[in-house]
C-alpha cells in the first residue's frame, strides 16, 4: 500500500484507458502521456498497460507501507525519497516507512509512478483508469485524497533484478516550454479561410489556464471560418484540434467527450500526443503539417524502441 | 440503398465515414447497422466506432493496418451491410413525473408556447422519440422527434447542478440528464430510472437506434419505481419493434 499524506494538485490512478465505451458517451481516460506511462511500467517489469499514479504539477506526498520497487517517469516534478533527490526513469527500491514526495515542477507537467505488479484498485468496465465525469475507476472515480490507501500487488521483490536499471539517455524525452507538434489537416479543413490555415501553421499558441485532461486549450491568432463553426455532431478522436466560433483551438486529450459539434482543422499525430500531456499554462505550441504516411512511419519507429526495451530481461 | 459513405482521415488513427443524407430514421438505421457490422468484423484492425447523426468515426490501429487498407475493408463492410436495415429495434418506456419540484421549468415552457402545463405534458408524452446515439456525458441520448409546439430556448443562465434523471427541453430537442451536471435546459420532469449505472451488468439503459416514449407517472409511482431501481428489482418495459 501507499498511504496518501498529501494528494497534490490532481493525482489519479490511470492505466492505458477504458476502451469500447465511447459509443455510450464514456471518456476513454487513461494516462495523458502514454509514452511515459509505458516506460514506467517497462522499467519495473510490468505489462505496459498496468495501472500507475499520474501526478499533476506538484504536491503528492505518500508513505510506503511495504517494500517494493517503483519507477518515476514523465515531467520532472522534483521527485524525492525521504527528502533526498531520487533518480527518474529508473527502477528504485523503496522500503516500509519511506516518504515519496513531489515538491515542485522543474519541467513538464505530469509524472508517472509505476510499482512492481501494478496498482490493483478494482477494474471497472474493463479498466482501472479514473474517470471523474463517469465517476468510475481509480479510487471511487475521483482524484486522490489524504488518507487514501493505494493497493499494489503484494509480491516478493527478492527476485527483482532490475533495481537501478535506467533508460538509455537518448530515450528520455526533454520537456520544454516551446513545443512543436505535427498535424494532419482535416477532417473539416475546407470550413476555414485559406489564410487562416496559413495563420494556424505559422503562429505560436499559448496554453491557457483552463487546460486539463479533457483538452489543451490554446490562445493566439484567430483562425477564421468561412461561414460557421458548427457542424452536425460527430465523434471526436484523441488529438483532434477543434476550433469553435471564437477561433481559438482546443486539442482533445484522454478525458475528452466522445461527441462534438464544432469544426476540426486537424489532428495531432499519435507520436506527438505525449508532448501535449507535458505542457502547462503559459507554454507555447506551434504546428507543423505532415502526411499520414509520415505519421505512421514515426509511430512504427517509436514502437521499435519499445520492443527493444521489452526484450531486455528486467527480472 | 442510398448514397455511399465519404471517407476521410481524422488524425492518424481514425477514419470519419460520413453520409450526405438527411438526419432521419433511415439514415440512422444504416449507420447503426454498419457500426454493428464493423464491430463484429473488427478483426483487431478496428478498435472503436463512435456513432454520430450521419457519421461513423472508426478508430483503427495503424500498427496493424495502413490507412488505405482500412478504408478498403470499411468499403467492403459498407457494401455488404447495406441491406440489413430490417433489424429489430427496442422500444423503451421511460416513466416521468412532470412538473413540481422535479420539473421547475414546466410552467415557463407552457407560457412561452401559449399552452397549459397539461398540454405540454400531453404533447411530450404522446410522441415517440428516436435515440440517434449516445454521447456528451455517459449514457446521454441524442433524441429526435419532439414536437415543435413545445420547442423552447435554453435558460438565460444555466443551473449549476441538475439532478440525474431530469428531463429537459432545449430548442426543439428533448433530453435526459444521466449524471449530475450543470446545464441550461428547461427541466420539465424527472424519471426515477437510471440511464447510467456502472454497477449494473448493462450499465446503459439506452443505445443508438432505440425508440423512447415517456409515460406520465405521479408521486407514489415515482417513489415506488425509484425504490425498486435502487434495490435492483425494477425491470424496464422494453418491446421489440421493427
Interface residues (C-beta under 8 A of the other chain):
Chain A: X19 X20 X22 X23 X24 X25 X26 X124 X125 X133 X134 X135 X136 X184 X186 X187 X232 X233 X234 X235 X236 X237 X238 X239 X240 X257 X258 X259 X264 X266 X267 X268 X269 X270 X292 X295 X296 X299 X300 X303
Chain B: X8 X9 X10 X11 X12 X13 X14 X16 X18 X23 X35 X47 X48 X49 X50 X51 X52 X53 X54 X55 X56 X57 X59 X62 X63 X66 X67 X133 X134 X135 X136 X137 X138 X139 X140 X142 X178 X179 X196 X198 X203 X204 X207 X208
